[in-house]
Amino acid sequence: MQQPQQTSVSNLYFDVVSVLYNSLEAAQTAASYIQDAQQSGNQQLVQFFQNYQQAANQMAQQAQQFLSQQGSQGQSSGSRY
């Protein structure tokens, strides 16, 4: 059972903002993983963590674009989500 909304912020809006935040955090954290793998000389792990960082950045970009699109639609229609 879903709990009633406790704030004036839409659950969907919060969800997308959360994805954006967590994706950016993951991409930033991956940078230290890449550095660790480089220092150990493990090129396979360097590539793995670079792929992970790229995927996290792509998700962040998608979330940012979605928020931007929804914001401009909300201004013209008077509502968001």
C-alpha positions as CSV (number, residue, x, y, z in Angstrom):
1,M,0.0,0.0,0.0
2,Q,1.4,3.4,-1.0
3,Q,1.6,6.0,1.7
4,P,0.0,9.4,1.1
5,Q,2.3,12.1,-0.3
6,Q,3.9,14.0,2.6
7,T,5.2,17.0,0.6
8,S,4.1,19.3,-2.2
9,V,6.7,17.7,-4.4
10,S,5.5,15.1,-6.8
11,N,6.7,11.5,-6.1
12,L,7.7,11.2,-9.7
13,Y,9.7,14.5,-9.6
14,F,11.4,13.3,-6.4
15,D,12.2,10.0,-8.1
16,V,13.9,11.6,-11.1
17,V,15.8,14.0,-8.9
18,S,16.9,11.1,-6.8
19,V,18.1,9.2,-9.9
20,L,20.0,12.3,-11.0
21,Y,21.7,12.7,-7.6
22,N,22.6,9.0,-7.3
23,S,23.9,8.8,-10.8
24,L,26.2,11.8,-10.3
25,E,27.4,10.4,-7.0
26,A,28.1,7.0,-8.7
27,A,30.0,8.6,-11.5
28,Q,32.1,10.6,-9.1
29,T,32.8,7.5,-6.9
30,A,33.8,5.6,-10.0
31,A,36.6,8.0,-10.6
32,S,38.3,6.8,-7.4
33,Y,37.7,3.2,-8.5
34,I,39.4,3.9,-11.8
35,Q,42.3,5.4,-10.1
36,D,42.7,2.4,-7.8
37,A,42.6,0.0,-10.8
38,Q,45.1,2.1,-12.6
39,Q,47.5,2.1,-9.7
40,S,47.2,-1.7,-9.4
41,G,47.9,-2.0,-13.1
42,N,44.6,-3.9,-13.8
43,Q,43.6,-2.6,-17.2
44,Q,40.5,-4.9,-17.3
45,L,39.1,-3.3,-14.1
46,V,40.0,0.2,-15.4
47,Q,37.8,-0.5,-18.4
48,F,35.1,-2.0,-16.3
49,F,35.0,1.1,-14.0
50,Q,35.2,3.5,-16.9
51,N,32.1,1.7,-18.5
52,Y,30.3,2.0,-15.2
53,Q,31.2,5.7,-14.9
54,Q,30.0,6.3,-18.5
55,A,26.7,4.5,-17.8
56,A,26.1,6.6,-14.6
57,N,26.9,9.8,-16.5
58,Q,24.4,8.8,-19.2
59,M,21.7,8.2,-16.7
60,A,22.4,11.5,-15.1
61,Q,22.1,13.3,-18.4
62,Q,18.8,11.5,-19.2
63,A,17.4,12.5,-15.8
64,Q,18.6,16.1,-16.3
65,Q,17.0,16.3,-19.8
66,F,13.8,14.8,-18.4
67,L,13.6,17.4,-15.6
68,S,14.4,20.2,-18.1
69,Q,11.6,19.0,-20.5
70,Q,9.1,18.6,-17.8
71,G,9.9,22.0,-16.3
72,S,9.3,23.7,-19.6
73,Q,6.1,21.8,-20.2
74,G,4.9,22.5,-16.7
75,Q,5.4,26.2,-17.2
76,S,3.3,26.2,-20.4
77,S,0.6,24.0,-19.1
78,G,0.6,25.1,-15.5
79,S,1.4,21.8,-13.9
80,R,4.2,19.3,-13.4
81,Y,3.9,15.6,-13.5
